Amino acid sequence: MKKIRILIVDDHALVRIGLASLLKTHPDLEIAGEAEDGESAISLASSLKPDVIIMDYMMSGIDGAEATKRILEVLPQTKIIILTSYIMAYGIAKAIRSGATSALMKNGNTQTLIAAIRDAVNGKRTISPEIEHILSENGEIPNLTERQELILNLITRGFSNQDISRHLNIQEDSVKKHTSAIFEKIGAANRAEAVAIALKKHLLKQ
């Protein structure tokens, strides 16, 4: 029997240990390796070439969506399952757009994860009902660039264009251009409306 080789990516050691212990109880699953952040996930994936990657979405540095994108550029056949402890519609949509096969809640049923791993290898997508609901409720999720995503987060924290300019060390004119592009993408007429839409559509990192 050919085993499914799995790379576990999570910035919490206890989560990695728990997942590894769970997966080891299934004879058709094999732990190929573990990574604690997006950067090491990209490096390990390249060398280990796992069949499936279980990827935490929210990590310091490179998040799960960006790591997914970079890995699949090199290993397009690898299946990636995003795990998240909260629902950020923009982040999950970004990960799926980047090629993630599935997206599951961390507090979900363990058997759902095992089934999702086996299904992923066969090309079948699994999305947790909670995530499916949020994505469908929000309709089309805007495709923001990383810089636009960061600026939107700063806007919701009350930063002015001048504040953002200083914080990111970029020209204020550049901030204005990014802000205009953000408003257009999310359908906002002004900063107050942008904040309201960002909160309603779960577009912000927590």
Kinemage of the C-alpha trace (Angstrom):
@kinemage 1
@onewidth
@group {chain A} dominant
@subgroup {mainchain}
@vectorlist {calphas} color= white
{ca met a 1} P 0.000 0.000 0.000
{ca lys a 2} L 1.399 3.385 -1.039
{ca lys a 3} L 1.222 5.768 1.883
{ca ile a 4} L 0.138 9.410 1.635
{ca arg a 5} L 3.130 11.524 2.674
{ca ile a 6} L 2.134 14.584 4.698
{ca leu a 7} L 3.938 17.791 5.678
{ca ile a 8} L 2.466 19.507 8.766
{ca val a 9} L 2.849 23.295 8.938
{ca asp a 10} L 1.856 25.195 12.089
{ca asp a 11} L 3.621 27.751 14.299
{ca his a 12} L 2.438 26.015 17.479
{ca ala a 13} L 4.466 22.941 18.464
{ca leu a 14} L 1.554 21.426 20.399
{ca val a 15} L -0.669 21.582 17.316
{ca arg a 16} L 2.011 19.876 15.202
{ca ile a 17} L 2.464 17.172 17.852
{ca gly a 18} L -1.291 16.618 18.103
{ca leu a 19} L -1.742 16.358 14.342
{ca ala a 20} L 1.225 14.022 13.983
{ca ser a 21} L -0.093 11.762 16.759
{ca leu a 22} L -3.510 11.643 15.108
{ca leu a 23} L -2.208 10.917 11.609
{ca lys a 24} L 0.184 8.191 12.792
{ca thr a 25} L -2.772 6.087 13.923
{ca his a 26} L -3.791 5.622 10.275
{ca pro a 27} L -1.632 3.095 8.379
{ca asp a 28} L -2.138 4.759 4.993
{ca leu a 29} L -0.768 8.102 6.245
{ca glu a 30} L 2.883 8.987 6.822
{ca ile a 31} L 4.444 12.131 8.332
{ca ala a 32} L 7.045 13.399 5.851
{ca gly a 33} L 8.048 16.370 7.997
{ca glu a 34} L 7.007 19.378 10.082
{ca ala a 35} L 7.503 23.120 9.599
{ca glu a 36} L 6.894 25.963 12.036
{ca asp a 37} L 6.344 28.806 9.571
{ca gly a 38} L 5.658 29.621 5.942
{ca glu a 39} L 9.294 30.134 4.998
{ca ser a 40} L 10.398 26.724 6.267
{ca ala a 41} L 7.278 25.158 4.737
{ca ile a 42} L 8.340 26.374 1.291
{ca ser a 43} L 11.868 25.055 1.777
{ca leu a 44} L 10.794 21.672 3.192
{ca ala a 45} L 8.108 21.147 0.582
{ca ser a 46} L 10.690 21.620 -2.143
{ca ser a 47} L 12.995 18.963 -0.673
{ca leu a 48} L 10.422 16.500 0.712
{ca lys a 49} L 7.843 16.731 -2.104
{ca pro a 50} L 4.907 15.611 0.104
{ca asp a 51} L 1.605 14.433 -1.341
{ca val a 52} L -0.396 16.625 1.041
{ca ile a 53} L 0.432 19.675 3.156
{ca ile a 54} L -1.679 20.565 6.175
{ca met a 55} L -1.137 24.322 6.395
{ca asp a 56} L -2.058 26.691 9.198
{ca tyr a 57} L -3.412 29.913 7.691
{ca met a 58} L -2.345 32.458 10.313
{ca met a 59} L 1.417 32.404 10.875
{ca ser a 60} L 3.977 35.132 11.480
{ca gly a 61} L 5.841 36.231 8.386
{ca ile a 62} L 4.546 34.378 5.339
{ca asp a 63} L 0.934 33.326 5.921
{ca gly a 64} L -0.678 30.113 4.705
{ca ala a 65} L -2.110 31.690 1.548
{ca glu a 66} L 1.229 33.080 0.370
{ca ala a 67} L 3.065 29.867 1.286
{ca thr a 68} L 0.451 27.918 -0.680
{ca lys a 69} L 1.008 30.109 -3.736
{ca arg a 70} L 4.795 29.754 -3.646
{ca ile a 71} L 4.765 26.010 -3.053
{ca leu a 72} L 2.326 25.295 -5.859
{ca glu a 73} L 4.385 27.340 -8.300
{ca val a 74} L 7.107 24.690 -7.864
{ca leu a 75} L 5.020 21.637 -6.909
{ca pro a 76} L 1.663 21.991 -8.695
{ca gln a 77} L 0.652 18.383 -7.952
{ca thr a 78} L 0.890 18.826 -4.179
{ca lys a 79} L -2.450 19.083 -2.375
{ca ile a 80} L -2.739 21.725 0.344
{ca ile a 81} L -5.320 21.734 3.123
{ca ile a 82} L -5.661 25.063 4.934
{ca leu a 83} L -6.489 24.909 8.654
{ca thr a 84} L -7.757 27.991 10.470
{ca ser a 85} L -8.943 28.744 13.982
{ca tyr a 86} L -11.063 31.689 12.842
{ca ile a 87} L -12.755 32.681 9.604
{ca met a 88} L -11.203 35.508 7.602
{ca ala a 89} L -13.079 35.414 4.316
{ca tyr a 90} L -10.416 37.309 2.388
{ca gly a 91} L -7.580 35.092 3.612
{ca ile a 92} L -9.381 31.827 2.903
{ca ala a 93} L -10.517 33.045 -0.521
{ca lys a 94} L -6.930 34.099 -1.243
{ca ala a 95} L -5.637 30.651 -0.258
{ca ile a 96} L -8.203 28.921 -2.461
{ca arg a 97} L -7.376 31.258 -5.355
{ca ser a 98} L -3.722 30.340 -4.788
{ca gly a 99} L -4.604 26.680 -5.307
{ca ala a 100} L -5.412 25.236 -1.869
{ca thr a 101} L -7.477 22.071 -2.285
{ca ser a 102} L -9.435 22.336 0.967
{ca ala a 103} L -10.118 24.657 3.920
{ca leu a 104} L -11.089 23.357 7.355
{ca met a 105} L -11.681 24.750 10.839
{ca lys a 106} L -9.176 23.638 13.478
{ca asn a 107} L -11.979 22.820 15.893
{ca gly a 108} L -13.632 20.479 13.404
{ca asn a 109} L -14.085 16.727 13.587
{ca thr a 110} L -10.806 14.817 13.294
{ca gln a 111} L -12.401 12.294 10.969
{ca thr a 112} L -13.285 15.133 8.621
{ca leu a 113} L -9.593 15.998 8.380
{ca ile a 114} L -8.593 12.377 7.710
{ca ala a 115} L -11.246 12.106 5.007
{ca ala a 116} L -10.170 15.446 3.523
{ca ile a 117} L -6.572 14.207 3.228
{ca arg a 118} L -7.626 11.080 1.368
{ca asp a 119} L -10.075 13.020 -0.783
{ca ala a 120} L -7.474 15.674 -1.621
{ca val a 121} L -5.181 13.054 -3.144
{ca asn a 122} L -8.084 12.093 -5.390
{ca gly a 123} L -8.740 15.695 -6.375
{ca lys a 124} L -11.801 16.258 -4.204
{ca arg a 125} L -12.217 19.548 -2.325
{ca thr a 126} L -13.471 19.793 1.264
{ca ile a 127} L -14.653 23.094 2.756
{ca ser a 128} L -15.935 23.336 6.347
{ca pro a 129} L -19.621 24.400 6.490
{ca glu a 130} L -18.703 27.493 8.553
{ca ile a 131} L -16.187 28.617 5.934
{ca glu a 132} L -18.546 27.803 3.071
{ca his a 133} L -21.237 29.926 4.725
{ca ile a 134} L -18.996 32.966 5.198
{ca leu a 135} L -17.647 32.774 1.644
{ca ser a 136} L -21.113 32.438 0.100
{ca glu a 137} L -22.516 35.150 2.366
{ca asn a 138} L -19.851 37.618 1.237
{ca gly a 139} L -20.173 36.914 -2.480
{ca glu a 140} L -17.167 37.866 -4.598
{ca ile a 141} L -14.134 38.393 -2.324
{ca pro a 142} L -11.901 41.258 -3.568
{ca asn a 143} L -8.457 40.274 -4.796
{ca leu a 144} L -6.231 42.744 -2.933
{ca thr a 145} L -2.471 42.874 -3.285
{ca glu a 146} L -0.367 42.347 -0.141
{ca arg a 147} L 0.314 46.090 0.090
{ca gln a 148} L -3.390 46.906 -0.334
{ca glu a 149} L -4.294 44.345 2.325
{ca leu a 150} L -1.816 45.938 4.734
{ca ile a 151} L -3.053 49.459 4.015
{ca leu a 152} L -6.685 48.412 4.504
{ca asn a 153} L -5.747 46.993 7.905
{ca leu a 154} L -4.066 50.283 8.826
{ca ile a 155} L -7.082 52.291 7.647
{ca thr a 156} L -9.341 50.255 9.949
{ca arg a 157} L -6.962 51.075 12.817
{ca gly a 158} L -7.537 54.782 12.208
{ca phe a 159} L -4.287 55.587 10.391
{ca ser a 160} L -4.414 58.677 8.162
{ca asn a 161} L -2.677 58.717 4.766
{ca gln a 162} L 0.191 60.600 6.402
{ca asp a 163} L 0.390 58.005 9.204
{ca ile a 164} L 0.446 55.154 6.666
{ca ser a 165} L 3.106 56.950 4.631
{ca arg a 166} L 5.374 57.185 7.669
{ca his a 167} L 4.565 53.664 8.897
{ca leu a 168} L 5.341 52.006 5.544
{ca asn a 169} L 8.043 54.486 4.511
{ca ile a 170} L 6.374 55.260 1.189
{ca gln a 171} L 5.232 58.497 -0.465
{ca glu a 172} L 1.836 59.868 0.555
{ca asp a 173} L 0.833 60.016 -3.127
{ca ser a 174} L 1.478 56.268 -3.315
{ca val a 175} L -0.764 55.731 -0.277
{ca lys a 176} L -3.535 57.724 -1.970
{ca lys a 177} L -3.267 55.601 -5.132
{ca his a 178} L -3.417 52.373 -3.116
{ca thr a 179} L -6.351 53.685 -1.093
{ca ser a 180} L -8.289 54.589 -4.235
{ca ala a 181} L -7.629 51.128 -5.674
{ca ile a 182} L -8.787 49.493 -2.420
{ca phe a 183} L -12.006 51.527 -2.362
{ca glu a 184} L -12.721 50.548 -5.964
{ca lys a 185} L -12.090 46.850 -5.334
{ca ile a 186} L -14.256 46.589 -2.214
{ca gly a 187} L -16.933 49.036 -3.388
{ca ala a 188} L -16.373 51.757 -0.789
{ca ala a 189} L -16.961 55.489 -1.292
{ca asn a 190} L -14.851 56.648 1.659
{ca arg a 191} L -12.735 55.484 4.609
{ca ala a 192} L -15.673 54.964 6.974
{ca glu a 193} L -17.443 52.808 4.427
{ca ala a 194} L -14.221 50.899 3.717
{ca val a 195} L -13.892 50.055 7.414
{ca ala a 196} L -17.526 48.924 7.609
{ca ile a 197} L -17.177 46.702 4.530
{ca ala a 198} L -13.879 45.241 5.739
{ca leu a 199} L -15.449 44.262 9.068
{ca lys a 200} L -18.666 42.943 7.544
{ca lys a 201} L -16.902 40.840 4.910
{ca his a 202} L -14.215 39.482 7.270
{ca leu a 203} L -11.398 40.969 5.196
{ca leu a 204} L -9.023 41.690 8.063
{ca lys a 205} L -6.231 39.721 9.667
{ca gln a 206} L -6.722 39.379 13.409
